[in-house]
Amino acid sequence: MGIGEHFVILECQCGHSSTSWLADWPEHTRTHWGVRDEAMARLRCSVCGRVGRPAEVRFGWSAGPKPGREHVRGG
C-alpha cells in the first residue's frame, strides 16, 4: 500500500470548489486531522470573495503520496 496524504475539499456557497493538500496549509492553521475553526472563519472564496466557513468541507486521504513526493517516506 502506498503512503497517502490528507487533503481537504472546500465548497463555497457560490458553488466554487477548491481542493488542496493539508500539508500545504501553514502549520498554525491546521490540526493533525483537519483545519482549525479560527482558520475556517478567515477563509475567502477566490471567486465570489465571501469570507467565512465554506458551505461544505470534506477531508480525505489519498491512495498515494501527492505528486512530486513519491520518494519521501512518511510525508
Secondary structure, DSSP 8 states (H G I E B T S, - for coil): -----EEEEEE-TTS-EEEEEGGGS-GGGB-SSSB-HHHHHH-B-TTT--BSS-SEEEEEE-SS--TT-TT-TT-
